Amino acid sequence: MKLRMKYLITLFLFAAVVSTNAQTVDDAIDWNDDIVLTQSLMLSFEDILIESIANDEPADSIATAYIDYVTFIDVAIEVYEAEEAFDSQDIFRKALLELLYVFKAVAENEYVELIDIYLTPVEELTDVDFERWDDLLAIIDEKEIAANDAFLDAQEKFADQYGFSLGD
């Protein structure tokens, strides 16, 4: 399943991400749309993981959601690292890669620990576990919000550079 998912994600991203040599406004808008789609898909995979925990799904469902999320991030990193720079500044592709790296680190650290606490039998949980749960949620929010803000700043610079407006 993981391998098939990886291939599907790779095919989708390669289809969406097209190198371009001419940097017209339309090309820049298309590039923006491709990158935003990648970001949106990543966030959708993260939402599925969060919902699997919030909905008290079985451990194997949570594991599948986690693997799908991390696999998507890994494939997206692979695709965008291989992609040529859109222009000499390469602002937006680099911003997406940084966003992906941060979300991957959060997935591999904070989410792993969060899932471990979640899957601990209730009778074995301590006050320290509950406090750590709250701390982890705060850490995840802090890291992801900061990374997303930096990404949005880069997107705004990219749009300004090419003279197009970002939709509301």
Backbone as a printed PyTorch tensor [residue, N CA C, xyz], in Angstrom:
tensor([[[  0.8300,  -1.2000,   0.0000],
         [  0.0000,   0.0000,   0.0000],
         [  0.8720,   1.2610,   0.0000]],

        [[  1.9100,   1.2840,   0.8660],
         [  2.7610,   2.4600,   0.9500],
         [  3.4480,   2.7280,  -0.3820]],

        [[  3.9610,   1.6810,  -1.0090],
         [  4.6540,   1.8290,  -2.2730],
         [  3.7140,   2.3430,  -3.3600]],

        [[  2.5150,   1.7950,  -3.4280],
         [  1.5320,   2.2410,  -4.4160],
         [  1.1760,   3.7030,  -4.1740]],

        [[  0.9920,   4.0710,  -2.9060],
         [  0.6570,   5.4440,  -2.5570],
         [  1.7910,   6.3800,  -2.9880]],

        [[  3.0260,   5.9560,  -2.7590],
         [  4.1700,   6.7800,  -3.1390],
         [  4.1860,   7.0050,  -4.6450]],

        [[  3.9380,   5.9660,  -5.4190],
         [  3.9300,   6.1150,  -6.8700],
         [  2.7940,   7.0190,  -7.3400]],

        [[  1.6360,   6.8940,  -6.7500],
         [  0.5110,   7.7520,  -7.1250],
         [  0.8100,   9.2090,  -6.8100]],

        [[  1.3700,   9.4470,  -5.6350],
         [  1.7100,  10.8190,  -5.2550],
         [  2.7670,  11.3710,  -6.2030]],

        [[  3.7780,  10.5690,  -6.5040],
         [  4.8390,  11.0100,  -7.4070],
         [  4.2810,  11.3630,  -8.7780]],

        [[  3.4450,  10.5070,  -9.3230],
         [  2.8390,  10.7860, -10.6230],
         [  2.0240,  12.0660, -10.5940]],

        [[  1.2480,  12.2540,  -9.5330],
         [  0.4320,  13.4500,  -9.4210],
         [  1.3020,  14.7000,  -9.3700]],

        [[  2.3230,  14.6660,  -8.5140],
         [  3.1660,  15.8470,  -8.3760],
         [  3.9490,  16.1390,  -9.6490]],

        [[  4.4690,  15.1190, -10.3100],
         [  5.1760,  15.3560, -11.5610],
         [  4.2360,  15.9280, -12.6140]],

        [[  3.0070,  15.5020, -12.6120],
         [  2.0350,  16.0440, -13.5630],
         [  1.7170,  17.5000, -13.2480]],

        [[  1.6890,  17.8320, -11.9630],
         [  1.3390,  19.1870, -11.5480],
         [  2.5040,  20.1560, -11.6930]],

        [[  3.7050,  19.6870, -11.4560],
         [  4.8760,  20.5530, -11.4570],
         [  5.5540,  20.4780, -12.8140]],

        [[  5.5530,  21.5720, -13.5150],
         [  6.1400,  21.6000, -14.8470],
         [  7.1990,  22.6940, -14.8740]],

        [[  8.3990,  22.3220, -15.2380],
         [  9.4650,  23.3230, -15.3700],
         [  9.1110,  24.2870, -16.4880]],

        [[  9.4980,  25.5050, -16.2900],
         [  9.2330,  26.4890, -17.3140],
         [ 10.4490,  27.3860, -17.4590]],

        [[ 10.7760,  27.7690, -18.6660],
         [ 11.9090,  28.6460, -18.8990],
         [ 11.4510,  30.0870, -19.0830]],

        [[ 10.2930,  30.2960, -19.6420],
         [  9.7570,  31.6340, -19.8320],
         [  8.9600,  32.0230, -18.5950]],

        [[  9.3690,  33.1170, -17.9860],
         [  8.6960,  33.5230, -16.7600],
         [  7.7000,  34.6510, -17.0350]],

        [[  6.5640,  34.2870, -17.5640],
         [  5.5040,  35.2550, -17.7760],
         [  4.6300,  35.2890, -16.5280]],

        [[  3.7610,  36.2500, -16.4670],
         [  2.8290,  36.3310, -15.3410],
         [  1.9750,  35.0690, -15.2810]],

        [[  1.5110,  34.6150, -16.4340],
         [  0.7050,  33.3870, -16.4530],
         [  1.4980,  32.1820, -15.9570]],

        [[  2.7750,  32.1070, -16.3470],
         [  3.6290,  31.0190, -15.8560],
         [  3.7860,  31.1040, -14.3390]],

        [[  3.9700,  32.3220, -13.8450],
         [  4.1340,  32.5190, -12.4010],
         [  2.8590,  32.1310, -11.6550]],

        [[  1.7230,  32.4680, -12.2120],
         [  0.4500,  32.0970, -11.5850],
         [  0.2990,  30.5820, -11.5750]],

        [[  0.6460,  29.9390, -12.6770],
         [  0.5800,  28.4670, -12.7220],
         [  1.5240,  27.8430, -11.7000]],

        [[  2.7320,  28.3810, -11.5920],
         [  3.7140,  27.8860, -10.6180],
         [  3.1670,  28.0630,  -9.2000]],

        [[  2.6060,  29.2300,  -8.9340],
         [  1.9880,  29.4960,  -7.6360],
         [  0.8950,  28.4710,  -7.3560]],

        [[  0.0500,  28.2370,  -8.3420],
         [ -1.0560,  27.2880,  -8.1600],
         [ -0.5470,  25.8750,  -7.8820]],

        [[  0.5140,  25.4630,  -8.5790],
         [  1.0870,  24.1300,  -8.3510],
         [  1.6300,  23.9980,  -6.9290]],

        [[  2.3500,  25.0170,  -6.4920],
         [  2.9430,  24.9680,  -5.1550],
         [  1.8580,  25.0090,  -4.0890]],

        [[  0.8650,  25.8610,  -4.2750],
         [ -0.2300,  25.9420,  -3.3010],
         [ -1.0080,  24.6320,  -3.2620]],

        [[ -1.1870,  23.9960,  -4.4010],
         [ -1.8520,  22.6950,  -4.4240],
         [ -1.0600,  21.6750,  -3.6030]],

        [[  0.2470,  21.6780,  -3.7480],
         [  1.0870,  20.7670,  -2.9640],
         [  0.9280,  21.0450,  -1.4760]],

        [[  0.9610,  22.3220,  -1.1080],
         [  0.7680,  22.6910,   0.3000],
         [ -0.6040,  22.2320,   0.7870]],

        [[ -1.6240,  22.4640,  -0.0030],
         [ -2.9900,  22.0870,   0.3900],
         [ -3.1350,  20.5800,   0.5620]],

        [[ -2.5370,  19.8280,  -0.3520],
         [ -2.6010,  18.3690,  -0.2400],
         [ -1.8820,  17.8850,   1.0140]],

        [[ -0.7320,  18.4830,   1.3080],
         [ -0.0130,  18.1110,   2.5210],
         [ -0.8850,  18.3610,   3.7520]],

        [[ -1.5200,  19.5170,   3.7910],
         [ -2.3810,  19.8510,   4.9290],
         [ -3.5880,  18.9210,   5.0020]],

        [[ -4.0760,  18.4730,   3.8560],
         [ -5.1830,  17.5050,   3.8500],
         [ -4.7440,  16.1690,   4.4400]],

        [[ -3.5460,  15.7280,   4.0860],
         [ -3.0230,  14.4890,   4.6730],
         [ -2.8320,  14.6470,   6.1830]],

        [[ -2.3730,  15.8200,   6.5970],
         [ -2.2150,  16.0670,   8.0380],
         [ -3.5780,  16.0530,   8.7260]],

        [[ -4.5750,  16.6640,   8.1010],
         [ -5.9300,  16.6610,   8.6700],
         [ -6.4630,  15.2420,   8.8360]],

        [[ -6.1960,  14.3880,   7.8670],
         [ -6.6450,  12.9900,   7.9640],
         [ -5.9910,  12.3160,   9.1630]],

        [[ -4.7090,  12.5820,   9.3730],
         [ -4.0140,  12.0320,  10.5390],
         [ -4.6400,  12.5420,  11.8300]],

        [[ -4.8490,  13.8280,  11.9150],
         [ -5.4320,  14.4250,  13.1200],
         [ -6.8310,  13.8710,  13.3640]],

        [[ -7.6280,  13.7790,  12.3060],
         [ -8.9880,  13.2460,  12.4450],
         [ -8.9860,  11.7860,  12.8700]],

        [[ -8.0020,  11.0200,  12.4090],
         [ -7.9510,   9.6080,  12.8160],
         [ -7.7040,   9.4860,  14.3160]],

        [[ -6.9360,  10.4030,  14.8620],
         [ -6.7100,  10.4150,  16.3110],
         [ -7.9500,  10.9460,  17.0190]],

        [[ -8.4660,  12.0730,  16.5520],
         [ -9.6250,  12.7030,  17.1960],
         [-10.8560,  11.8080,  17.1650]],

        [[-10.9840,  11.0040,  16.1120],
         [-12.1430,  10.1120,  15.9840],
         [-11.9210,   8.7560,  16.6370]],

        [[-10.8100,   8.6340,  17.3650],
         [-10.5040,   7.4090,  18.1140],
         [-10.4960,   6.1760,  17.2110]],

        [[ -9.8750,   6.3360,  16.0430],
         [ -9.7890,   5.2120,  15.1120],
         [ -8.7720,   4.1910,  15.6230]],

        [[ -8.8390,   2.9630,  15.1240],
         [ -7.8950,   1.9290,  15.5600],
         [ -6.4450,   2.3110,  15.2340]],

        [[ -5.5250,   1.7050,  15.9560],
         [ -4.1010,   2.0080,  15.7940],
         [ -3.6310,   1.8260,  14.3530]],

        [[ -4.1280,   0.8080,  13.6600],
         [ -3.6820,   0.5880,  12.2790],
         [ -4.1640,   1.6990,  11.3440]],

        [[ -5.3250,   2.2660,  11.6160],
         [ -5.8180,   3.3910,  10.8120],
         [ -4.9730,   4.6400,  11.0580]],

        [[ -4.6080,   4.8470,  12.3090],
         [ -3.7450,   5.9840,  12.6440],
         [ -2.3790,   5.7980,  11.9820]],

        [[ -1.8580,   4.5750,  12.0380],
         [ -0.5620,   4.2870,  11.4130],
         [ -0.6170,   4.5240,   9.9070]],

        [[ -1.6870,   4.1010,   9.2760],
         [ -1.8440,   4.3080,   7.8350],
         [ -1.9070,   5.7950,   7.5110]],

        [[ -2.6700,   6.5460,   8.2870],
         [ -2.7740,   7.9910,   8.0660],
         [ -1.4080,   8.6570,   8.2400]],

        [[ -0.6670,   8.2210,   9.2400],
         [  0.6700,   8.7690,   9.4820],
         [  1.6060,   8.4420,   8.3170]],

        [[  1.6180,   7.1940,   7.8910],
         [  2.4930,   6.7730,   6.7880],
         [  2.1390,   7.5240,   5.5040]],

        [[  0.8570,   7.6670,   5.2170],
         [  0.4340,   8.4120,   4.0220],
         [  0.9020,   9.8660,   4.0850]],

        [[  0.7830,  10.4750,   5.2590],
         [  1.1900,  11.8690,   5.4580],
         [  2.6930,  12.0290,   5.2240]],

        [[  3.4810,  11.2080,   5.8700],
         [  4.9340,  11.3010,   5.7340],
         [  5.3710,  10.9380,   4.3130]],

        [[  4.7210,   9.9600,   3.7160],
         [  5.0440,   9.5770,   2.3380],
         [  4.7770,  10.7340,   1.3870]],

        [[  3.6520,  11.4130,   1.5660],
         [  3.3630,  12.5650,   0.7150],
         [  4.4590,  13.6130,   0.8590]],

        [[  4.8360,  13.9250,   2.0870],
         [  5.8790,  14.9320,   2.3070],
         [  7.1880,  14.4970,   1.6510]],

        [[  7.5790,  13.2410,   1.8560],
         [  8.8250,  12.7350,   1.2720],
         [  8.8230,  12.8490,  -0.2490]],

        [[  7.7300,  12.4610,  -0.8650],
         [  7.6420,  12.5160,  -2.3270],
         [  7.6420,  13.9680,  -2.8010]],

        [[  6.9300,  14.8340,  -2.1060],
         [  6.9090,  16.2500,  -2.4860],
         [  8.3110,  16.8500,  -2.3910]],

        [[  9.0360,  16.5160,  -1.3370],
         [ 10.4180,  16.9970,  -1.2060],
         [ 11.2570,  16.4980,  -2.3800]],

        [[ 11.1290,  15.2340,  -2.6810],
         [ 11.8840,  14.6360,  -3.7900],
         [ 11.5700,  15.3470,  -5.1120]],

        [[ 10.3070,  15.5920,  -5.3580],
         [  9.8880,  16.2390,  -6.6090],
         [ 10.4060,  17.6690,  -6.6880]],

        [[ 10.2290,  18.4470,  -5.6260],
         [ 10.6230,  19.8550,  -5.6820],
         [ 12.1270,  20.0570,  -5.5760]],

        [[ 12.8540,  19.1180,  -4.9460],
         [ 14.3140,  19.2070,  -4.9670],
         [ 14.8390,  18.9550,  -6.3810]],

        [[ 14.1840,  18.0830,  -7.1150],
         [ 14.6020,  17.7620,  -8.4840],
         [ 14.1540,  18.8230,  -9.4880]],

        [[ 13.1580,  19.5950,  -9.1310],
         [ 12.5970,  20.6010, -10.0310],
         [ 13.5850,  21.7530, -10.2130]],

        [[ 13.6690,  22.2430, -11.4400],
         [ 14.5060,  23.4060, -11.7150],
         [ 13.8940,  24.6400, -11.0720]],

        [[ 14.7510,  25.5980, -10.7580],
         [ 14.2840,  26.8640, -10.2080],
         [ 13.3830,  27.5520, -11.2280]],

        [[ 12.3460,  28.2040, -10.7370],
         [ 11.4440,  28.9300, -11.6330],
         [ 12.1650,  30.1230, -12.2460]],

        [[ 12.9880,  30.7670, -11.4390],
         [ 13.7510,  31.9250, -11.8860],
         [ 15.0560,  31.9750, -11.0910]],

        [[ 15.8270,  33.0170, -11.2890],
         [ 17.1330,  33.1010, -10.6290],
         [ 17.0160,  33.2510,  -9.1110]],

        [[ 15.9190,  33.7990,  -8.6310],
         [ 15.7500,  33.9770,  -7.1860],
         [ 15.2390,  32.7130,  -6.5060]],

        [[ 14.4110,  31.9620,  -7.1790],
         [ 13.9220,  30.6690,  -6.6810],
         [ 13.2600,  30.7800,  -5.2990]],

        [[ 12.6180,  31.9030,  -5.0480],
         [ 12.0430,  32.1970,  -3.7300],
         [ 10.9870,  31.1810,  -3.3130]],

        [[ 10.0450,  30.9380,  -4.1820],
         [  8.8470,  30.1980,  -3.7780],
         [  9.0970,  28.6960,  -3.6620]],

        [[  9.8980,  28.1450,  -4.5600],
         [ 10.2250,  26.7170,  -4.4640],
         [ 11.0100,  26.4500,  -3.1830]],

        [[ 11.9650,  27.3240,  -2.8800],
         [ 12.7480,  27.1690,  -1.6470],
         [ 11.8550,  27.2980,  -0.4140]],

        [[ 10.8900,  28.1990,  -0.4720],
         [  9.9650,  28.3690,   0.6570],
         [  9.1110,  27.1230,   0.8540]],

        [[  8.6590,  26.5350,  -0.2500],
         [  7.8840,  25.2970,  -0.1300],
         [  8.7460,  24.1890,   0.4570]],

        [[  9.9710,  24.0570,  -0.0190],
         [ 10.8510,  23.0200,   0.5180],
         [ 11.0770,  23.2160,   2.0130]],

        [[ 11.2840,  24.4440,   2.4300],
         [ 11.4710,  24.7030,   3.8640],
         [ 10.2090,  24.3310,   4.6410]],

        [[  9.0510,  24.6680,   4.1050],
         [  7.7870,  24.2890,   4.7380],
         [  7.6910,  22.7680,   4.8620]],

        [[  8.0130,  22.0710,   3.7940],
         [  7.9590,  20.6090,   3.8070],
         [  8.9390,  20.0260,   4.8190]],

        [[ 10.1490,  20.5780,   4.8930],
         [ 11.1420,  20.0880,   5.8600],
         [ 10.6500,  20.2680,   7.2920]],

        [[ 10.0570,  21.4160,   7.5780],
         [  9.5520,  21.6650,   8.9350],
         [  8.4240,  20.6980,   9.2650]],

        [[  7.4770,  20.5480,   8.3540],
         [  6.3510,  19.6470,   8.6110],
         [  6.8250,  18.1960,   8.7310]],

        [[  7.8500,  17.8310,   7.9700],
         [  8.3900,  16.4740,   8.0870],
         [  9.0330,  16.2790,   9.4560]],

        [[  9.8020,  17.2490,   9.9080],
         [ 10.4380,  17.1540,  11.2250],
         [  9.3880,  17.0620,  12.3260]],

        [[  8.3360,  17.8370,  12.2140],
         [  7.2420,  17.7770,  13.1920],
         [  6.5900,  16.3960,  13.1540]],

        [[  6.3670,  15.8780,  11.9680],
         [  5.7540,  14.5470,  11.8360],
         [  6.6320,  13.4840,  12.4780]],

        [[  7.9340,  13.5730,  12.2460],
         [  8.8500,  12.5390,  12.7310],
         [  9.1950,  12.6730,  14.2100]],

        [[  8.9090,  13.8080,  14.7900],
         [  9.2380,  14.0290,  16.1960],
         [  7.9740,  14.1970,  17.0410]],

        [[  7.3460,  15.3570,  16.9250],
         [  6.1960,  15.6440,  17.7800],
         [  5.0210,  14.7090,  17.5200]],

        [[  4.7030,  14.4610,  16.2510],
         [  3.5650,  13.5670,  15.9760],
         [  3.8420,  12.1350,  16.4200]],

        [[  5.0710,  11.6690,  16.2510],
         [  5.3980,  10.3120,  16.7080],
         [  5.1870,  10.2040,  18.2150]],

        [[  5.6660,  11.1950,  18.9400],
         [  5.4960,  11.1760,  20.3950],
         [  4.0210,  11.3100,  20.7800]],

        [[  3.3030,  12.1680,  20.0880],
         [  1.8770,  12.3580,  20.3550],
         [  1.1060,  11.0590,  20.1280]],

        [[  1.3880,  10.3890,  19.0380],
         [  0.7150,   9.1190,  18.7300],
         [  1.0750,   8.0630,  19.7650]],

        [[  2.3340,   8.0580,  20.1830],
         [  2.7650,   7.1050,  21.2050],
         [  1.9750,   7.3100,  22.5020]],

        [[  1.8130,   8.5460,  22.9040],
         [  1.0190,   8.8350,  24.1100],
         [ -0.4210,   8.4080,  23.8860]],

        [[ -0.9630,   8.7500,  22.7190],
         [ -2.3540,   8.4260,  22.4220],
         [ -2.6120,   6.9220,  22.4800]],

        [[ -1.6620,   6.1440,  21.9990],
         [ -1.8440,   4.6940,  21.9440],
         [ -1.4930,   3.9860,  23.2560]],

        [[ -1.0350,   4.7300,  24.2320],
         [ -0.7600,   4.1510,  25.5500],
         [ -2.0870,   3.8370,  26.2270]],

        [[ -2.2170,   2.6490,  26.7950],
         [ -3.4650,   2.3310,  27.5090],
         [ -3.7540,   3.3820,  28.5920]],

        [[ -5.0030,   3.7620,  28.7030],
         [ -5.4150,   4.8350,  29.6100],
         [ -4.9160,   4.6030,  31.0290]],

        [[ -4.9970,   3.3670,  31.4920],
         [ -4.5940,   3.0770,  32.8710],
         [ -3.0940,   3.2700,  33.0990]],

        [[ -2.3140,   3.3580,  32.0330],
         [ -0.8720,   3.5540,  32.1610],
         [ -0.4550,   5.0180,  32.0200]],

        [[ -1.3850,   5.8750,  31.6290],
         [ -1.0600,   7.2870,  31.4530],
         [ -0.8700,   7.9720,  32.8020]],

        [[  0.0700,   8.9050,  32.8240],
         [  0.3390,   9.6660,  34.0450],
         [  0.0540,  11.1370,  33.7870]],

        [[  0.1060,  11.9240,  34.8330],
         [ -0.0560,  13.3690,  34.6860],
         [  1.0190,  13.9410,  33.7640]],

        [[  2.2030,  13.3680,  33.8110],
         [  3.2890,  13.8100,  32.9380],
         [  2.9020,  13.6030,  31.4680]],

        [[  2.2540,  12.4860,  31.1710],
         [  1.8100,  12.2210,  29.7970],
         [  0.7940,  13.2610,  29.3310]],

        [[ -0.1580,  13.5920,  30.2040],
         [ -1.1730,  14.5840,  29.8350],
         [ -0.5470,  15.9630,  29.6300]],

        [[  0.4100,  16.3100,  30.4840],
         [  1.1060,  17.5870,  30.3310],
         [  1.9270,  17.6000,  29.0390]],

        [[  2.5830,  16.4870,  28.7670],
         [  3.3900,  16.3970,  27.5530],
         [  2.5070,  16.4920,  26.3110]],

        [[  1.3240,  15.8790,  26.3600],
         [  0.3580,  15.9640,  25.2590],
         [  0.0590,  17.4280,  24.9430]],

        [[ -0.2680,  18.1880,  25.9860],
         [ -0.5660,  19.6100,  25.7970],
         [  0.6470,  20.3630,  25.2570]],

        [[  1.8300,  20.0460,  25.7900],
         [  3.0550,  20.6840,  25.3090],
         [  3.2860,  20.3750,  23.8300]],

        [[  3.0930,  19.1200,  23.4520],
         [  3.2970,  18.7210,  22.0600],
         [  2.3500,  19.4550,  21.1180]],

        [[  1.0960,  19.5920,  21.5220],
         [  0.1400,  20.3260,  20.6830],
         [  0.5870,  21.7690,  20.4930]],

        [[  1.0820,  22.3820,  21.5640],
         [  1.5630,  23.7640,  21.4780],
         [  2.8060,  23.8600,  20.5890]],

        [[  3.7060,  22.9060,  20.7250],
         [  4.9250,  22.8900,  19.9080],
         [  4.5760,  22.7190,  18.4320]],

        [[  3.6800,  21.7900,  18.1420],
         [  3.2510,  21.5690,  16.7500],
         [  2.6760,  22.8550,  16.1740]],

        [[  1.7650,  23.4750,  16.9030],
         [  1.1720,  24.7270,  16.4220],
         [  2.2370,  25.7940,  16.1880]],

        [[  3.1220,  25.9580,  17.1520],
         [  4.1550,  26.9940,  17.0580],
         [  5.0440,  26.7840,  15.8290]],

        [[  5.5340,  25.5800,  15.6480],
         [  6.4270,  25.2980,  14.5200],
         [  5.7050,  25.4110,  13.1850]],

        [[  4.5040,  24.8580,  13.1030],
         [  3.7920,  24.8620,  11.8280],
         [  3.2820,  26.2530,  11.4640]],

        [[  2.8440,  27.0130,  12.4430],
         [  2.3840,  28.3770,  12.1640],
         [  3.5460,  29.2340,  11.6780]],

        [[  4.7020,  29.1290,  12.3370],
         [  5.8770,  29.9030,  11.9180],
         [  6.3040,  29.5190,  10.4990]],

        [[  6.3220,  28.2270,  10.2080],
         [  6.7140,  27.7700,   8.8690],
         [  5.7130,  28.2330,   7.8170]],

        [[  4.4360,  28.1550,   8.1390],
         [  3.4130,  28.5810,   7.1890],
         [  3.4690,  30.0890,   6.9660]],

        [[  3.7280,  30.8610,   8.0270],
         [  3.8550,  32.3150,   7.8760],
         [  5.0170,  32.6690,   6.9470]],

        [[  6.1590,  31.9850,   7.1140],
         [  7.3120,  32.2270,   6.2410],
         [  6.9740,  31.8580,   4.7950]],

        [[  6.2520,  30.7660,   4.6250],
         [  5.8220,  30.3360,   3.2940],
         [  4.9120,  31.3950,   2.6620]],

        [[  3.9570,  31.8930,   3.4270],
         [  3.0290,  32.9020,   2.9000],
         [  3.7500,  34.2010,   2.5640]],

        [[  4.7590,  34.5740,   3.3660],
         [  5.5650,  35.7600,   3.0520],
         [  6.2860,  35.5820,   1.7170]],

        [[  6.8610,  34.4060,   1.5090],
         [  7.5530,  34.1300,   0.2480],
         [  6.5700,  34.1410,  -0.9240]],

        [[  5.3780,  33.6180,  -0.6980],
         [  4.3600,  33.6220,  -1.7500],
         [  3.9990,  35.0570,  -2.1280]],

        [[  3.8520,  35.9050,  -1.1320],
         [  3.5240,  37.3090,  -1.3870],
         [  4.6510,  37.9880,  -2.1710]],

        [[  5.8940,  37.7290,  -1.8010],
         [  7.0370,  38.2980,  -2.5360],
         [  7.0500,  37.8040,  -3.9800]],

        [[  6.7740,  36.5320,  -4.1580],
         [  6.7370,  35.9510,  -5.5000],
         [  5.6340,  36.6160,  -6.3270]],

        [[  4.4660,  36.7780,  -5.7500],
         [  3.3540,  37.4200,  -6.4610],
         [  3.7010,  38.8680,  -6.8010]],

        [[  4.3010,  39.5820,  -5.8590],
         [  4.7070,  40.9650,  -6.1180],
         [  5.7520,  41.0360,  -7.2310]],

        [[  6.6940,  40.1070,  -7.2040],
         [  7.7560,  40.0680,  -8.2060],
         [  7.1860,  39.9240,  -9.6170]],

        [[  6.1200,  39.1420,  -9.7510],
         [  5.5410,  38.8880, -11.0720],
         [  4.2630,  39.6830, -11.3320]],

        [[  3.8830,  40.5160, -10.3790],
         [  2.7750,  41.4300, -10.6050],
         [  1.4030,  40.7970, -10.6720]],

        [[  1.1760,  39.7820,  -9.8460],
         [ -0.1800,  39.2410,  -9.7720],
         [ -0.6540,  39.2850,  -8.3320]],

        [[ -1.9590,  39.2790,  -8.1990],
         [ -2.5770,  39.3840,  -6.8820],
         [ -2.9750,  38.0030,  -6.3870]],

        [[ -2.7470,  37.7800,  -5.1060],
         [ -3.1830,  36.5280,  -4.4940],
         [ -4.6490,  36.6570,  -4.1240]],

        [[ -5.4270,  35.6330,  -4.4000],
         [ -6.8470,  35.6490,  -4.0470],
         [ -7.0320,  35.6390,  -2.5490]],

        [[ -8.1980,  36.0930,  -2.1230],
         [ -8.4920,  36.1230,  -0.6850],
         [ -8.8110,  34.7530,  -0.1620]]])
